[in-house]
Amino acid sequence: MEVARREKTAMVDDARVRKASEAVMDPDLKRNLVQLGTFPVTTSLGIRVISINLLPPQEDLPTIRRGPLVGRTIEQLWKDVLWGDLDYPLVDLSPSTAAAPLTVMQSLPLDGVVVVPSPQDLAGMVMRKVIWMAEQVRVPVLGVVENMSYFLCPNSGKRHEIFGRSRGEDMSSAANAPLLARLPLDPAIARLCDAARMRTRTAPSPRRRSTSRITRKCTREATKRSATPSARLWC
């Protein structure tokens, strides 16, 4: 969403969560997709979105795919959708080395990935595998963003590391990439996501300032690496 405030942006989402990313941004997207067919839907911020979660007639119905079909579906979401002129296509993927992220890294013209772990040791182990996979397929890691790094008490201002000590620096070293930010837990984000009102959040906050910095750093790095200014892509 921060990228979309500056550039023409699109997002491909593998819709692995209960409420897919497009529903967080705009509750009316599914109806628009049915009408538009292979055109992406557009949020109120101008973000063009396609997601597997938009395809079933009901959002609670699963899209059941075996490994090869998952890869083929991901390719279709990228190649068979009429995206138009874009500055930054983004792909939101689950942190794993399964068929979906592997297909994206091998088939799409990525300029880089942004690794987003949480502080737990188990999450770090999974992310180290993702970093190793990115190295094997020669996709650079642009940076690390530690999500849910701490909770800032609104009454005392004290930081509480709910999920344990920060491992952002450790992950940065493993990825040989900069630690772009440590994002705090923010209850307001959860409320806005559940209400599909993330696009209405404009008030300054530590998290908002951090995401703005992340956006500037990543888009700058992606611009350096991209051979074609109109075809930059990072994940």
N, C-alpha and C positions, 0 to 999 in steps of 0.2 A: 504494500500500500504506500510505503514511503517512496519507492521508485516511481509509482504512478503519479505522484504529485509533481514529478519533474519530467517524466519521459512517457512515450507510448509503450505500454506494458501489456504482456500477456502471461497467463499462467496455465500450465498443465498440471493437474492434480491427480494422484493415483487413488484418492478418496479412501484411505485406509481407516479413517476415524469415523466416529458416530455422526458428527456433523461435518461434512466436507468443507474445505476452505471457502468454496464459493458461497455456501449458505451463510457462513460467518459474515461475508461482506455484503450480501444482497439476498433477501429471502425470495425474490421473484424470478430467479434465474432459470429454474427448471421449466417453467411455462414458456419462457422465451426460447429456450433451446428446442423444444418440440416444434415451435413455429418456424424456427430458422434453419433447422436441419444441420448441415455440416458447417455452418457459420458458427464461430464462437459467440457465446453470450457476453454481454458487456455490463459491468457493474456501474453504479452511479458515479464512481471515481474514474470511469473510462477504462478499467482493466478488462481485457478480453480473456474469458475463462472457458476451459473445457475440462471436464472431469468424468471419470467412469461413473461416479455417483449420480450424474445427471441423466443417465441412460435408462435405468429401470423406471417403470410407471409409478412406483412408490419408493420413497427414500429408505425405508427399512428393508427392502428386498436386496439380498446380496447379489453381486455379480460373480458367478462361480467360473473360474478359469483354471486350467492346468498350466504348467510352466510355459510351454511354447506359445500358447494362446495369450498369456499375459504379455509376453514380449511383442507379439503381433499387434495386440490392442494398443500398447504404448506407442508403437510406430504409427498406427493409424491416427491416434490423437494428435500426433505431430504433423504427419504428412498429408492427411486427408481433410484437414480443417483449413478453411480459407482465412488465414490470419490477417492478411493485409500488411501494411507498412508498420513495422515494429522497431523499437529501440532495444528493448530488453525482454525477450521471452524467458520466463522462469519455470522451472520444473520442481514441484514439491514432492519429495519421495520419502518413503519410510527408511529409517536407518538400518539397512541390512545389506547383505551381499546376494540377495535373491534375484529372480529373473527380471523384475521391474527395474531396479537401479542399474543392473548390468546392461540391460538393453539400452537404457538411456545413455550410459557412458560410452557404449560402443557404436550406437546408431545416430545419435544427435550431435550436432556440431557444438559441443560444450566449450566454453572458454574457461570454465573452472567450476569448482564446487565450494559451497560454504558448509562446514561441518557444525552441527548444532547439538552438542551433548548436554545432558544435565549432570550434576555433580556426582551421582552415584557411581560406584566402582564398576558395577555391571554395565551401565550405560557407556562408560569409558571403554570397556573391553569391546563392545559392539562397534563403537566408533573407530577404534584402532583397526578393526577389520575393514571398515569402509575406507579408511585412509589407505590401507595396504592395497585394496582393490583399485582405488583411483590411481595409485602409482603404477600398478600393473598395466592399466589401459591408457596410461599417459595423459590423465586428466589432472591438471594442477589444482591443489587446494588453495583457494584464495584467502581463507582465514577460518578462525574458530570463534563461535559465539556460544558461550555457556548460558543455557537457559535455566530459569528457576534457580539461579545461583544463590539467592538469599531473599529474605523477607525483611522489608523496612517497616518497623513498627510505626504506625501513624501517630501514636501518642508520645512515645519517648524518642523516636528517631533512631533507635538502636537497630543494628543489623542482626538478624538471626539466620544462621545457615541451616535451614530446615532439613536439607538432604545431605548434610555433612559438609566437610571443608571443600572449598573450591579446588577443582582439578583442572581449571582452565589453562593454567600455565603448562601443566604436564601434557595436556592434549595439544597445545600449541607446539611444544617441542617435538611430540610424536609426529605431527603433521608438517613440521618445518615451515610453519605459516604463522602469521601474527594472531594474537588473541585480540579479536576486534571489540569484544564487549562481554561483560557479565550482566545478564539481564535479570532483574529481580522478579520475584513472584508479585503479581499485581491482581488482587481480587476484582478490581474494576474491569480488567481485560476479560475475565471469565464471565462476568455479568453481561458485558456488551456482546461477547461472542454468542452466548445463549440467546440473546435477544436479536441477533443478526444486525447489530448496530455499530460494529467496529468502525464503519466509515464515518460515524458522527463524532468520533473522539478527536478533538482538536486541542484540548487543554495541555499545556506543557507538563511533563512528568519526567522522572529519571529514565524510565523505560523509553519514552518517546524520544528523548534527546539521544539515548544510546542507539536506537534504531536509525535515527537520522545519520549519525556518524557511520554506522555500518553501511548504510546505503551509499554514502559518498565514497567510502573507501572501496567497496566492492565494484561499484560502477566504474570508478576510475581505473581499477586494476583490470576489469573486464575489457575496457576500452583499449588499454595498452596491448592486451593479448589478442584482440579480435582482428582477423584479417579483413573482414567486411563489416563496416560500421552498422549496416542495417540488419546484420544477422548475428549479433552478440547473444550468447546464451549462457546462463549460469544457474546452478542448482543449489 
